[in-house]
Amino acid sequence: MTERPFRTIDVFASASPTSGNPLAVVLGAEGLTTAQMAAFSAWTNLSECTFVLPPTGPDADYRVRIFSLTTELPFAGHPTLGTARAWLDAGGTPRTPGVVVQECGVGLVPVEIRSQVNESGAAEELLAFAAPPLRRSGKVADDELARTLAILGVAPHDVVAASWIDNGPGWLGLLLKSAAAVTALEPDLSHRESQVAIGVAGRYPEGGDAQLEVRAFFNDAPGPLREDPVTGSLNASLAQWLLRDGLIGAPYVARQGRATGADGYAFLSEDDGQVWVGGRAVVTVRGAVTL
């Protein structure tokens, strides 16, 4: 066994501590087997755990493997921002100033280091990743949509639009009539017959600090459905869909997590057709693990 640097990162946090989605990060993960990584990820009992490795080519700053409680993922958003923060916090220096390039299952993902003015008027550092291309998009079959609405307890007339928006985890996206309709959802969390990944969004009235309310439900079949606090991959693919179809304008802020006790904010922007997903990523634990 080897002692390895470790971080826990609060990703997409609001100004309050521990308001986002926590991520466990093991740095210096060389020599660990897939089984060891999967077992440690399950042991952390967090949505995801990542393992940082040397890149396989000259264009990336590091390579990352991303694990949920039971599955290795080719890409996930909050692990992308959280891993970049952990790598920087541990002394990593990007090859290109201001941009961390991550290598993962979907290829190379740039993460920009940005500055913005926060709610109190002070400058703060954000990280923002470039949304990868969708692997699947387009119309949802009637039977699949009906099954999804049954899980959520949503009537068809409450749905503004639906689309496949899969960038790795398998998301099926729904836009409901309002943010209030999203916060009121009481899905059937006992569902376990098949693997699902459902992203739900609704617009807020104008004038608030967020324009979109988001919730994410998924499982690792045959396990029960659970809700993710704040989900980068979903916010990325939602933005690609909603902006493409003119259902929202950029930039905008998405709020997610209140049903889970979190209160996360994702900052969505678009530059020459490229969607960027930004958020706070705060180190909450520094230490070492023996693996």
C-alpha positions in Angstrom: 0.0 0.0 0.0 1.1 3.6 -0.7 0.2 6.9 0.9 -1.3 9.2 -1.8 -2.4 12.8 -1.7 -6.1 13.3 -1.3 -8.6 16.1 -1.6 -12.3 16.6 -1.0 -13.7 19.4 -3.2 -17.1 21.1 -2.9 -18.1 21.7 -6.5 -20.7 24.2 -7.7 -20.9 25.6 -4.2 -22.8 28.8 -3.5 -21.2 31.3 -1.2 -22.0 29.0 1.8 -19.6 26.2 2.8 -20.5 22.7 1.8 -23.4 23.8 -0.3 -22.3 22.1 -3.6 -21.6 18.5 -4.7 -18.6 16.9 -2.8 -16.0 15.0 -4.8 -13.2 12.7 -3.6 -9.9 13.0 -5.5 -7.0 10.7 -5.2 -3.8 12.2 -6.7 -0.8 10.1 -7.7 -3.0 7.1 -8.5 -0.4 5.2 -10.5 -0.3 1.5 -9.7 -3.9 1.2 -8.6 -6.0 -1.4 -10.3 -9.5 -0.7 -11.6 -10.9 -2.9 -8.8 -9.1 -0.9 -6.2 -10.4 2.4 -7.6 -13.9 1.1 -7.8 -13.8 -0.2 -4.2 -12.4 3.0 -2.8 -15.0 5.1 -4.7 -17.8 3.0 -3.3 -16.2 3.3 0.2 -16.3 7.1 0.0 -20.1 6.9 -0.6 -20.0 10.1 -2.6 -21.6 10.6 -6.1 -18.1 10.3 -7.7 -14.5 9.8 -6.9 -11.6 10.5 -9.3 -8.1 9.2 -9.7 -5.4 11.4 -11.2 -2.8 9.8 -13.4 -0.1 10.9 -15.8 -1.4 11.9 -19.3 -0.9 9.5 -22.2 0.1 12.3 -24.6 1.7 15.8 -24.6 -1.5 17.8 -25.0 -3.0 17.0 -21.5 -1.9 18.1 -18.1 -3.2 14.9 -16.4 -5.4 11.9 -17.1 -8.4 11.1 -14.8 -10.5 8.1 -14.2 -14.0 8.8 -12.9 -16.0 6.4 -10.8 -19.5 6.6 -9.4 -20.5 4.2 -6.6 -20.7 1.3 -9.0 -19.6 2.4 -12.5 -16.7 4.0 -14.3 -17.8 7.0 -16.3 -16.2 8.4 -19.5 -17.0 11.9 -18.5 -18.8 13.8 -15.6 -18.9 17.5 -15.0 -18.5 18.1 -11.3 -15.6 15.6 -11.2 -14.0 17.5 -14.0 -14.0 20.9 -12.1 -13.2 19.2 -8.8 -10.3 17.2 -10.2 -8.9 20.3 -11.8 -9.1 22.2 -8.5 -7.5 19.4 -6.6 -4.6 19.1 -9.1 -4.0 22.9 -9.0 -4.2 22.9 -5.2 -1.6 20.1 -5.1 0.8 22.3 -7.0 -0.1 21.4 -10.6 0.9 24.0 -13.3 -0.9 24.0 -16.6 1.1 23.7 -19.7 -1.0 26.6 -21.1 -1.4 29.4 -18.6 -5.0 29.8 -17.5 -6.2 26.5 -19.0 -6.0 23.0 -17.5 -6.4 20.3 -20.1 -7.9 17.1 -18.7 -7.7 13.7 -20.5 -10.7 11.4 -19.7 -12.8 8.8 -21.5 -14.4 11.3 -23.9 -11.0 12.8 -24.9 -9.4 16.1 -24.0 -11.5 18.6 -21.9 -10.2 22.1 -21.4 -10.9 23.7 -18.0 -10.5 27.5 -17.9 -9.5 29.4 -14.8 -11.7 32.4 -14.7 -12.4 35.4 -12.4 -15.8 36.9 -11.6 -17.3 39.3 -9.1 -19.3 37.4 -6.4 -22.4 38.5 -4.6 -20.4 40.6 -2.1 -18.6 42.5 -4.8 -15.3 40.7 -4.4 -13.3 39.0 -7.2 -13.2 35.2 -7.0 -11.8 32.4 -9.1 -14.1 30.0 -11.0 -13.4 27.0 -13.1 -15.3 26.3 -16.3 -15.1 23.3 -18.6 -15.9 23.1 -22.3 -19.0 20.9 -22.8 -18.0 17.8 -24.8 -20.1 16.9 -27.9 -23.4 15.0 -27.3 -23.2 11.3 -28.0 -26.9 11.1 -28.5 -29.5 13.8 -29.1 -32.9 14.1 -30.7 -36.5 12.8 -30.2 -37.4 10.5 -27.3 -39.6 7.6 -28.3 -43.1 7.7 -27.0 -42.8 4.6 -24.8 -39.5 5.8 -23.3 -41.0 9.3 -22.6 -44.1 7.7 -21.0 -41.9 5.5 -18.7 -39.9 8.5 -17.7 -42.9 10.6 -16.9 -44.4 7.8 -14.8 -41.2 7.6 -12.7 -41.3 11.4 -12.1 -45.1 11.6 -11.6 -45.4 14.2 -14.4 -48.4 14.6 -16.7 -47.6 15.0 -20.4 -49.2 18.4 -20.6 -46.7 19.7 -18.1 -43.8 19.0 -20.5 -42.6 21.8 -22.7 -40.0 19.8 -24.5 -38.0 16.5 -24.3 -34.8 15.3 -25.9 -31.9 12.9 -25.5 -29.0 14.9 -24.3 -26.4 12.2 -23.6 -22.8 13.3 -23.2 -21.7 10.1 -21.4 -23.9 9.3 -18.4 -27.0 8.7 -20.7 -29.2 11.8 -19.9 -32.7 12.2 -21.1 -33.7 15.8 -20.7 -37.1 17.3 -19.9 -38.1 21.0 -19.8 -41.1 21.6 -17.6 -43.4 24.7 -17.5 -41.7 26.3 -14.6 -39.0 26.1 -11.9 -41.8 25.6 -9.4 -42.9 22.5 -11.2 -39.3 21.1 -11.0 -39.0 21.8 -7.3 -42.3 20.2 -6.7 -41.3 16.8 -8.2 -41.7 13.7 -6.0 -40.3 10.9 -8.2 -40.7 7.2 -7.5 -37.2 6.5 -6.1 -38.0 2.9 -5.8 -37.6 2.4 -9.5 -34.9 -0.2 -10.2 -36.0 -2.2 -13.2 -33.6 -0.5 -15.6 -30.8 2.0 -15.7 -32.0 5.6 -16.1 -30.5 9.1 -16.1 -33.1 11.8 -16.1 -32.4 15.6 -16.1 -35.3 18.0 -15.5 -35.3 21.8 -15.8 -37.7 24.7 -15.6 -37.5 28.4 -16.1 -37.6 30.9 -13.3 -39.5 34.2 -13.7 -37.2 37.1 -14.7 -35.4 39.1 -12.1 -34.0 36.4 -9.8 -30.4 35.2 -9.2 -31.0 32.1 -11.3 -32.8 31.5 -14.6 -33.1 27.7 -14.5 -33.9 25.2 -11.8 -32.4 21.7 -12.4 -32.8 18.3 -10.9 -31.0 15.1 -11.8 -32.2 11.5 -11.1 -30.2 8.4 -11.9 -29.5 4.8 -10.8 -27.0 2.1 -11.4 -29.3 -0.8 -12.3 -30.6 -2.8 -10.5 -30.2 -0.2 -7.7 -32.8 2.4 -6.7 -33.1 5.8 -8.1 -31.2 8.6 -6.3 -30.9 12.4 -6.8 -27.6 14.1 -7.5 -26.9 17.4 -5.7 -25.4 19.4 -8.5 -24.6 17.9 -11.9 -22.0 19.3 -14.3 -22.6 16.9 -17.2 -26.3 17.4 -17.1 -26.1 21.2 -17.0 -23.7 21.0 -19.9 -26.0 18.9 -22.1 -29.1 20.9 -21.0 -27.4 24.1 -22.1 -26.4 22.6 -25.5 -30.0 21.5 -26.1 -31.9 24.6 -24.7 -29.6 27.1 -26.4 -29.7 25.2 -29.7 -33.5 25.1 -29.7 -33.9 28.7 -28.6 -35.5 27.7 -25.3 -33.1 29.9 -23.2 -30.5 32.5 -23.9 -26.8 32.6 -22.7 -25.3 33.5 -20.3 -27.5 32.1 -17.6 -27.3 30.6 -14.1 -28.7 27.2 -13.2 -29.6 26.4 -9.6 -29.7 22.8 -8.4 -29.6 20.7 -5.2 -32.1 22.2 -2.7 -34.1 19.0 -2.6 -30.9 17.2 -1.4 -29.9 19.8 1.2 -27.4 21.5 -1.2 -27.7 24.8 -3.0 -25.5 24.8 -6.0 -25.0 27.2 -8.9 -23.7 26.5 -12.4 -22.8 29.4 -14.6 -23.5 28.6 -18.3 -22.1 30.6 -21.2 -21.5 30.2 -24.9 -18.5 31.3 -27.0 -18.6 30.8 -30.8 -20.9 27.8 -30.4 -19.0 26.2 -27.5 -20.9 25.9 -24.3 -18.9 26.4 -21.1 -20.0 25.2 -17.6 -18.5 27.1 -14.7 -18.7 27.0 -10.9 -17.0 27.4 -7.7 -14.7 24.5 -6.6 -13.6 24.8 -3.0 -11.1 22.6 -1.2 -12.7 21.3 2.0 -10.3 18.5 3.0 -6.5 18.1 2.4 -4.7 15.0 3.4 -3.5 11.6 2.3 -5.1 8.1 1.9 -3.3 4.8 2.0 -4.2 2.6 -1.0 
